[in-house]
Amino acid sequence: MTDPAPAPAEDPQDAVQRVVKVRRDYNTWVARETIEDYALRFTPRSFRRWSELRVANTAFGVASFLVLEAVGATLLVSYGFSNAFWAILATGLIIFLAGLPVSIYAARYGVDMDLLTRGAGFGYIGSTLTSLIYASFTFIFFALEAAIMAYALDLAFDIPPAWGYLICAVVVIPLVTHGVTAISRLQTLTQPLWLMMLVVPYVFVFMERPDVLSGITGYPGERGGGGGFHLPAFGAALTVGIALITQMGEQADYLRFMPEKTPANTRRWWAGVLLGGPGWVV
């Protein structure tokens, strides 16, 4: 009995590639640069076409979140002026020094925190854990920011906080889906308004209460240890403030879009890295 003849080899040119709809939709989305921002990947040079000032302005926009004011006020009320002042100063110095190399490497090589931690020796599992820490920090801050905005809506428009939470959560979805392109445009449009709204409350307070700062330097706080410098209170305040160091993960996500450093843009490049990187803490 003879073996059956082998089937003729299929010509590669006759093979039909079957592309499912999900993959086709994904390829369409990533082809649109308004949606694709190379999350968790190397940012190619062709995509890093924005100016140094625009990237730095987008990265510096994180300083607009109201949690910063809330944290500073909480430290003042809890630990007194002296302890809060030195703790905030020490926190800023530590974050600046620790965030400087992160910012430089992210901007120079176009990589985010996930790839930076892999290159630093954490490996795949280690970089996943650090990304989880960074993501958890971001979720917590988003929740705090949404709570502040929800109560602002309640005070301004009498919207119940529950509905305010929903509004604040839903309104950011278009920005998230369209990545850094939409965020950059929003920052450019709203930066002047933010700067104005940042100054107006202080002007109003000083006009109504010119002597409001007269006794603040001696304010002892609820747990400040009597009004002067108290090491345990300083340490407790520093512990709260130093948690903000994880914000450098978000700064790296923006700085990876910085254009390449050349002899022609060296000064602008360094200014953009300092402003958009550790400069946010100033």
C-alpha positions in Angstrom: 0.0 0.0 0.0 1.5 3.3 -1.1 1.5 6.4 1.1 -0.8 9.2 0.0 0.8 11.9 -2.0 1.7 14.9 0.1 -0.5 17.9 -0.2 0.9 20.6 -2.4 2.6 23.4 -0.5 0.6 26.6 -0.2 2.0 29.5 -2.0 2.7 32.3 0.5 1.3 34.8 -1.9 -2.0 33.0 -1.9 -2.3 33.0 1.9 -4.9 35.3 3.3 -4.3 37.2 6.5 -7.3 37.2 8.7 -7.5 40.4 10.7 -10.2 40.4 13.3 -12.3 43.6 13.9 -10.8 44.2 17.3 -7.3 44.3 15.9 -8.3 46.4 12.9 -9.9 48.9 15.3 -6.8 49.0 17.4 -4.6 49.6 14.4 -6.8 52.4 13.4 -6.7 54.0 16.8 -2.9 53.9 17.3 -2.5 55.3 13.8 -4.1 58.5 15.1 -1.5 60.5 16.9 -4.2 62.3 18.9 -4.9 59.1 20.7 -1.6 57.3 20.6 0.9 58.6 23.1 3.2 55.5 23.4 2.1 54.5 26.9 4.7 52.2 28.6 6.9 52.3 25.5 9.8 54.2 24.0 8.7 57.5 22.5 10.0 57.6 18.9 11.9 60.7 17.7 9.3 61.3 15.1 6.6 61.9 17.8 8.8 64.2 19.9 8.2 67.3 17.7 6.8 69.7 20.2 8.8 72.7 21.4 10.7 72.5 24.7 8.4 75.2 26.1 5.2 73.4 25.3 6.4 70.1 26.8 7.6 72.0 29.9 4.3 73.9 30.2 2.3 70.7 29.9 4.5 69.0 32.6 4.4 72.0 34.9 0.6 72.0 34.7 0.6 69.3 37.5 1.3 72.2 39.9 -2.3 73.3 39.4 -3.8 70.5 41.4 -5.5 71.8 44.5 -4.2 69.0 46.7 -0.9 70.9 47.1 -2.7 73.7 48.8 -4.6 71.3 50.9 -1.5 69.4 52.0 0.3 72.6 52.9 -2.7 73.9 54.9 -3.0 70.6 56.7 0.7 70.6 57.7 0.3 74.2 59.0 -2.8 73.5 61.1 -1.5 70.2 62.4 2.2 70.9 63.1 2.5 74.7 63.3 4.3 77.2 61.2 7.9 76.4 62.1 7.6 72.7 61.7 5.6 72.9 58.5 7.9 75.5 57.0 11.1 73.5 57.4 9.3 70.3 56.5 8.1 71.8 53.2 11.5 73.2 52.5 13.2 69.9 53.1 10.6 68.0 51.1 11.1 70.4 48.1 14.9 69.9 48.3 14.7 66.1 48.5 12.2 65.8 45.6 14.2 68.2 43.5 17.5 66.3 43.9 15.9 62.9 43.5 13.8 64.0 40.6 16.5 65.7 38.6 18.2 62.5 37.2 14.8 60.9 36.5 13.8 64.0 34.5 17.1 64.1 32.6 17.0 60.5 31.5 13.3 60.5 30.7 13.8 63.6 28.4 17.0 62.4 26.9 16.0 58.9 26.0 12.2 59.2 25.6 11.2 56.6 28.2 8.7 56.7 31.0 9.1 55.4 34.6 8.3 51.8 33.7 11.2 51.6 31.2 13.4 53.7 33.5 13.0 51.3 36.4 13.7 48.3 34.1 16.9 49.9 33.0 17.8 50.7 36.6 17.9 46.9 37.3 14.4 46.3 38.7 13.5 43.9 36.0 10.0 43.2 34.6 8.4 42.3 38.0 10.1 45.1 39.8 9.1 47.7 37.3 5.5 46.4 37.4 5.5 46.8 41.2 6.9 50.4 40.9 4.3 51.2 38.3 1.6 49.8 40.6 2.8 52.2 43.4 2.8 55.1 41.0 -0.6 54.2 39.7 -2.0 53.9 43.2 -0.6 57.3 44.1 -2.3 58.7 41.0 -5.6 57.2 41.8 -5.5 58.6 45.4 -4.7 62.0 44.2 -7.4 61.9 41.5 -9.9 61.0 44.2 -8.7 63.8 46.5 -8.8 66.3 43.6 -12.3 65.1 42.6 -13.5 65.5 46.2 -12.2 69.1 46.3 -13.8 70.0 43.0 -17.1 68.3 44.0 -17.4 70.4 47.1 -16.5 73.5 45.0 -19.4 72.6 42.8 -21.6 72.2 45.8 -20.6 75.7 47.1 -20.9 77.4 43.8 -23.8 75.8 42.1 -25.5 73.8 45.0 -24.8 70.5 43.2 -24.9 67.6 45.7 -21.4 66.1 46.4 -22.4 62.7 45.0 -23.3 64.2 41.7 -20.2 66.3 41.9 -18.0 63.2 42.2 -19.7 61.7 39.1 -19.2 64.9 37.1 -15.6 65.3 38.0 -14.9 61.6 37.2 -16.6 61.6 33.9 -15.3 64.9 32.6 -11.7 63.7 32.5 -12.5 60.6 30.3 -12.0 62.4 26.9 -8.7 63.7 28.1 -7.5 60.3 29.1 -8.6 58.6 25.9 -6.8 61.3 23.8 -3.5 61.2 25.7 -0.9 63.9 25.9 -2.0 65.7 22.8 -5.3 66.8 24.3 -3.7 67.5 27.7 -1.1 69.7 26.1 -3.8 71.7 24.3 -5.9 72.0 27.4 -2.9 73.3 29.4 -2.1 75.9 26.8 -5.7 77.2 26.8 -6.3 77.2 30.5 -2.9 78.2 31.9 -3.6 82.0 31.9 -7.0 81.4 33.7 -5.3 79.1 36.3 -2.6 81.8 37.0 -5.3 84.4 37.4 -7.4 82.2 39.7 -4.3 81.4 41.7 -3.7 85.0 42.5 -7.2 86.3 42.9 -8.0 84.6 46.3 -4.8 86.0 47.9 -5.7 89.5 46.7 -9.2 89.1 48.1 -8.0 87.9 51.5 -5.3 90.6 51.8 -7.9 93.3 50.9 -10.4 92.0 53.5 -7.8 91.1 56.2 -4.5 93.0 55.7 -3.2 91.7 59.0 -4.0 88.0 58.3 -0.3 87.1 58.4 0.6 88.9 61.6 0.3 85.9 63.8 0.9 83.0 61.4 4.7 82.7 62.1 4.0 81.9 65.7 1.1 79.6 65.1 1.8 76.4 67.2 -0.5 74.0 65.5 -2.6 71.2 67.0 0.4 68.9 67.4 3.3 71.3 67.0 4.9 70.9 70.3 4.5 74.4 71.7 5.0 76.7 68.7 8.7 76.4 68.1 10.7 73.8 66.1 9.9 70.4 67.4 11.8 67.4 65.8 9.0 64.8 66.1 6.5 67.2 64.6 9.0 68.1 61.9 9.5 64.4 61.1 5.8 63.8 60.9 5.2 66.7 58.6 8.2 65.6 56.4 6.7 62.1 56.1 3.5 63.5 54.8 5.2 65.8 52.3 7.8 63.3 51.0 5.0 61.1 49.7 4.7 63.6 46.9 7.9 62.3 45.4 6.0 59.7 43.4 4.7 62.6 41.4 7.9 62.4 39.5 6.5 59.4 37.7 3.9 61.7 36.0 6.6 64.3 35.2 8.6 61.6 33.4 5.5 60.7 31.4 5.5 64.2 30.0 9.2 64.8 29.7 9.6 61.8 27.4 8.1 63.9 24.6 10.9 66.5 24.9 12.7 67.0 21.6 16.3 65.8 21.3 19.0 68.0 22.8 21.1 69.7 20.1 23.8 72.4 20.3 21.1 74.8 19.0 18.6 74.1 21.8 20.8 73.2 24.7 19.6 76.1 26.9 16.0 75.7 26.1 16.2 71.9 26.6 17.7 72.3 30.1 15.3 75.0 31.1 12.4 72.8 29.9 13.7 69.8 31.8 14.2 71.7 35.0 10.8 73.5 34.8 8.8 70.5 33.7 10.7 68.0 35.9 11.7 68.7 39.5 10.7 72.4 39.0 7.1 71.6 39.8 7.9 71.3 43.5 9.2 74.9 43.7 
